[in-house]
Amino acid sequence: MSWDIAMILTVDGLGAASIYLLAGLGLVLVFSVTRVIFVPFGDIAVFGALTLAYLETGRIPPTIALVATLAALTVLVEIVRLIRQGTHAAIPRTVLNWGLLPLLPCLPAMLLAGGDLPTYLTVLLALALVVPITPLMARLVFHPIADASVLVLLIAALVMHFLLSGLGLLFFGPEGFRTQPFLRGAIEVLPGITASYQILLMIGASLVLAALFFVAFERTMIGKALRATALNRVGAQLVGIRPAATATVTFCLASLLAGFVGILIAPATTMYYDSGLAIGLKAFVGAIIGGLSSYPLTALGSLAVGLLESFASFWNGAMKDVIVFSLLIPALLVRSHFSTHAEDDAEEEV
Amino acid sequence: MKRELSLRFIAAFTVVGLILAPHVFGRFTVSLFNDIGMATLVVLGLVLLSGIGGVISFGQAAFVGIAAYASAWLNTSLGFSPWLGLFFAVGFTATSALIIGALTLRLGGHYLPLSTIAWGLSVPLLFGNIAALGRHSGIIDIAPLQIGGWELLSPVAAFYVIWALVGLVAIFCYNLLDSRTGRVLRAVRGGKVLLASFGADIFLARLKLFVLSAMIAAIAGWLYAHVNRFVSPAPFSLHASIEYVFMMVVGGIADLAGAFAGATVVIALRSVLQDVLPIFSDYAAQIQSVVFSILFILLLHHARGGLLKVLSPWLERKPVRNKVGWAETASSLKRRDLPAKGAPLLKVEGVVKRFRGLVAVNEVSFDISAGEIVGLIGPNGAGKSTMFNLLTGTLPLSGGRIEFLGTEISGKSQKEIALMGIARTFQHVKLRPQMSVLENVALGAHARASSGFLRGGLNLDSTEEASIFAEARHQISRIGLSQRELDNAGSLPLGLQRMVEIARSLASDPMLLILDEPAAGLRKAEKRALSDLLARLREEGVTILIVEHDMEFVMNLVDRLVVMNFGTRLFEGDPAAARADCGVRAAYLGEAA
């Protein structure tokens, strides 16, 4: 392998790493607050990418129908629950929160979609449409078993991936999309080595978002509430933080991150309804390196995964996924070695 | 008795039904039954691994695939017969499982199930990328099974082979769970320390389970290759693995019969959906996946125990063979020679334990001679529990040494220490609540017998089992619980559970018995019974160390006391002297006393 090729692979790897960085942050966020190992993160990202593709080609994104369906279902389930509990008074509020609020981004999308839109508007609409999906799904799938063991939640998360990829096919169809790059052209970063503006945009956007995310987490009240829940659920509850509400906020943020991932990856790779699992799991390898708890280590892990993937694809394109997923086992071994779990494993009942 | 009968009736009915099935149903239904049979095999292995052993695997289909590809390749590339393929497939899969298991089974918490996703995903990807295995198009024209020149081409012929294998594997599993090894496997979820306390190794137990479940999956994979005569990566994907988990949860995670129930329900449902869905949509396969996902999620929400649990009020039964009747004629297990009364047994010399900056035990020394009862007491935070953990090998020492019968045991593992004849009980009772009192006590005799996987599974262990159970019954009668030996241990009140723990440690024929707060939670009469039992044991030559809070209980029982405070030894001597000692009084009652 020559120096030039190594550099080109490194640039590619950094582009991929920026994607895994955002996804990894989302996974760590969701796990630390809700204990859900959110495997379907990539599926949500795919929805973002496909929504963008639909908007760009002047078609009405099926995401609107998806969000409406999910909102209707959630409202239905919630109302049944409230009636069973006998708390009818809470119904209007529930309809507002779970029915109307998620539909808010659908309205401008319905009005604007179909025309020739400027890029920034398609991006904004795609992001706004993706945000309600995860909290709605999570409310339906995870909320009723929020107190179950990590294992049950993991099974549910895996099942949710198959649910989402099935829904993806039903709503978006089987064809793959690749959107127009936001920026064209390339720049010579080192003598003889060029990097496209698009890749630089990916890296830059991801770093800025990660920084924003970090600041929001450290400085804002909501961020502090999330951190408190992550550190000690019962303690957070005792000081008045409601776990269900923090979970919803968490899933909204995760959804937004997934939206960004989708939008950044859409011009780089052709996306199909089932491309999500690979993205989610690779990001997950990075997040495991961070022990599903440390943001800086997750960033390093994502970098490792991105670079490994890039070099592996040069060595053997077909095997790159096998190589990256296999990294999970050494990552887990190292993690498990350093993590201090209880002397005697507690019994996990399913 | 009645219930056992009705269960036998259900089993007989199922067998007769299966024999008749190919003659009643059409070709299509028989193929469906074949699918159910192969899935039942995989789920049987999964129930052993996950339901019994507590290791959820999201990669079971990968093992099915490894076996299917192994036999297919051997047959199509080298022309070997499918029957040779069976040995190759099972052996190859077992080796793969051994390697994967050795690497991952030490992972703690949720890391272990996550690692299964890694290979559950990688292995089928690997199949799709190896030229010798036909890449994504797979391997075609695999030879069908043959018996004496007769090719089993039709689904009906395959039906009998498949279900005969299901039957054999199921019987093996049932026998296994009800054997010496099986009891350890069923105790795996009780944790490392529990297993070590009777001389078993949790990692080995899990590894054996892991390899066994992979081998059972391999039989299914071998059948798949030679019944369908075509293999491709898709049926071994992560999706398929999760469907097996689905079947297991549908059936009931901890029950072998649930494997059959779950596989039947899921595959029948899939077949119905395949008929119905195409009427509504072109994307029938995907809607099916959506419907399955929704059903799975509803199951997790509402009936995590599975079908058998929902039906359990009508199906309740004892999982154990009735081994009680054998006990009369059984030869007894080998006993240790107890050291002469008064001979030095345990020697603790300048033992130190530091937790970072905190010195929990500081230069503590004491001796125990054979045949005496020694009490280790002290106020809260004195370091008693730490001392206990050091003696049993649960914690490593920071300094000093411990000798047992002249051999240094500091640095040895819990298991090794247990095997040398030091038995223990637990402050927080560690019994397997779903196992009977008898079986819990039988666990204690684990190290005194030797039957392994094969002898257990093939039911060749009757003589030894009879001896183990005779021993267990003897110990249960010693604690006066013979009336309740078949009750689930979890149904006893806490005080009796502590007694069962003592019986379990006695079943190991110990030289030294270390009891961790045995009187906690006991009522007055129970305490007296316990104290009588311990006194009787002393007469029989068993040496006892009691770590205890209850002064009254200890004072009236022990020969000698070791009093600890703030990690140091405050006093050593007889109870009366301890009562008179100023230092002891100060530690318990404050300086003014």
HADDOCK unambig.tbl for C-alpha pairs under 7 A between the chains (distance, minus, plus):
assign (segid A and resid 141 and name CA) (segid B and resid 297 and name CA) 6.75 0.50 0.50
assign (segid A and resid 144 and name CA) (segid B and resid 301 and name CA) 6.49 0.50 0.50
assign (segid A and resid 145 and name CA) (segid B and resid 301 and name CA) 6.26 0.50 0.50
assign (segid A and resid 150 and name CA) (segid B and resid 110 and name CA) 6.97 0.50 0.50
assign (segid A and resid 151 and name CA) (segid B and resid 110 and name CA) 6.63 0.50 0.50
assign (segid A and resid 156 and name CA) (segid B and resid 297 and name CA) 6.31 0.50 0.50
assign (segid A and resid 159 and name CA) (segid B and resid 293 and name CA) 5.57 0.50 0.50
assign (segid A and resid 160 and name CA) (segid B and resid 293 and name CA) 6.82 0.50 0.50
assign (segid A and resid 162 and name CA) (segid B and resid 289 and name CA) 6.69 0.50 0.50
assign (segid A and resid 162 and name CA) (segid B and resid 290 and name CA) 6.94 0.50 0.50
assign (segid A and resid 162 and name CA) (segid B and resid 293 and name CA) 6.50 0.50 0.50
assign (segid A and resid 163 and name CA) (segid B and resid 289 and name CA) 6.76 0.50 0.50
assign (segid A and resid 163 and name CA) (segid B and resid 290 and name CA) 4.86 0.50 0.50
assign (segid A and resid 163 and name CA) (segid B and resid 293 and name CA) 5.38 0.50 0.50
assign (segid A and resid 166 and name CA) (segid B and resid 286 and name CA) 5.07 0.50 0.50
assign (segid A and resid 166 and name CA) (segid B and resid 287 and name CA) 6.46 0.50 0.50
assign (segid A and resid 166 and name CA) (segid B and resid 289 and name CA) 6.18 0.50 0.50
assign (segid A and resid 166 and name CA) (segid B and resid 290 and name CA) 5.40 0.50 0.50
assign (segid A and resid 167 and name CA) (segid B and resid 290 and name CA) 6.85 0.50 0.50
assign (segid A and resid 318 and name CA) (segid B and resid 129 and name CA) 6.37 0.50 0.50
assign (segid A and resid 319 and name CA) (segid B and resid 129 and name CA) 6.90 0.50 0.50
assign (segid A and resid 322 and name CA) (segid B and resid 122 and name CA) 4.89 0.50 0.50
assign (segid A and resid 322 and name CA) (segid B and resid 125 and name CA) 6.42 0.50 0.50
assign (segid A and resid 322 and name CA) (segid B and resid 126 and name CA) 6.74 0.50 0.50
assign (segid A and resid 325 and name CA) (segid B and resid 118 and name CA) 5.53 0.50 0.50
assign (segid A and resid 325 and name CA) (segid B and resid 122 and name CA) 6.41 0.50 0.50
assign (segid A and resid 326 and name CA) (segid B and resid 118 and name CA) 6.14 0.50 0.50
assign (segid A and resid 326 and name CA) (segid B and resid 122 and name CA) 6.84 0.50 0.50
assign (segid A and resid 328 and name CA) (segid B and resid 115 and name CA) 6.82 0.50 0.50
assign (segid A and resid 328 and name CA) (segid B and resid 118 and name CA) 6.26 0.50 0.50
assign (segid A and resid 329 and name CA) (segid B and resid 115 and name CA) 5.85 0.50 0.50
assign (segid A and resid 329 and name CA) (segid B and resid 118 and name CA) 6.93 0.50 0.50
assign (segid A and resid 332 and name CA) (segid B and resid 111 and name CA) 6.40 0.50 0.50
assign (segid A and resid 333 and name CA) (segid B and resid 107 and name CA) 6.60 0.50 0.50
assign (segid A and resid 336 and name CA) (segid B and resid 107 and name CA) 5.67 0.50 0.50
assign (segid A and resid 336 and name CA) (segid B and resid 108 and name CA) 6.25 0.50 0.50
assign (segid A and resid 341 and name CA) (segid B and resid 108 and name CA) 6.97 0.50 0.50
assign (segid A and resid 344 and name CA) (segid B and resid 191 and name CA) 5.69 0.50 0.50
assign (segid A and resid 344 and name CA) (segid B and resid 192 and name CA) 5.90 0.50 0.50
assign (segid A and resid 344 and name CA) (segid B and resid 193 and name CA) 6.42 0.50 0.50
assign (segid A and resid 345 and name CA) (segid B and resid 191 and name CA) 5.67 0.50 0.50
assign (segid A and resid 347 and name CA) (segid B and resid 189 and name CA) 5.62 0.50 0.50
assign (segid A and resid 347 and name CA) (segid B and resid 190 and name CA) 6.64 0.50 0.50
assign (segid A and resid 350 and name CA) (segid B and resid 304 and name CA) 6.81 0.50 0.50
